[in-house]
Amino acid sequence: MVGEVGELSEIFQWKGEVPRGLPGWKEEEKQHLQEELYDVLLYLVRFSDVCGVDLGKAALRKVELNAIKYPVKLCKGSSRKYTEIIDNDGADADSSIPAENGDR
Ligand SMILES: Nc1ccn([C@H]2C[C@H](O)[C@@H](COP(=O)(O)OP(=O)(O)OP(=O)(O)O)O2)c(=O)n1
């Protein structure tokens, strides 16, 4: 899977900032991109299955965690990590994140 992610990354290696929808890309470049995205997806789904992880459930749980770690009012339009985000009350954005194993 990491190898396929590498092949995906390579497509963007010399592109700089890429606008949404990839205007100006050749049709064969877009086709190549689709194929590499599919390869990554295939390995991800297979890897999750072998590990016994329900990918849909895992995604929904992470969406909920992200909503706590990255509250819209503090994070919209920002690329800062949650450890660098302090709200007006001085609390870290991650101070209320529930741990899966209850050890936080
Ligand atoms: N403004 C942002 C930034 C990140 N994310 C989401 C995308 C990823 O699902 C996840 C990545 O966040 P982190 O870099 O905090 O990575 P982890 O969740 O793995 O945390 P950590 O690095 O502390 O293990 O958060 C988001 O929704 N909005």
The ligand as a Gaussian input file, in Angstrom:
#p B3LYP/6-31G(d) Opt

LIG

0 1
 N       -8.085000      21.202000       9.962000
 C       -8.136000      19.874000       9.991000
 C       -6.967000      19.127000      10.162000
 C       -7.065000      17.754000      10.196000
 N       -8.254000      17.147000      10.042000
 C       -8.368000      15.700000      10.075000
 C       -7.834000      14.984000       8.869000
 C       -7.324000      13.694000       9.447000
 O       -8.410000      12.760000       9.565000
 C       -6.898000      14.073000      10.847000
 C       -5.420000      14.311000      10.941000
 O       -5.221000      15.003000      12.122000
 P       -3.886000      14.954000      12.944000
 O       -2.776000      15.537000      12.133000
 O       -4.195000      15.591000      14.234000
 O       -3.560000      13.421000      13.065000
 P       -4.079000      12.357000      14.065000
 O       -5.570000      12.426000      14.183000
 O       -3.486000      11.062000      13.614000
 O       -3.488000      12.793000      15.460000
 P       -2.045000      12.527000      16.067000
 O       -1.054000      13.008000      15.029000
 O       -2.006000      13.330000      17.333000
 O       -1.955000      11.051000      16.319000
 O       -7.636000      15.239000      11.186000
 C       -9.401000      17.897000       9.903000
 O      -10.482000      17.333000       9.795000
 N       -9.328000      19.257000       9.866000

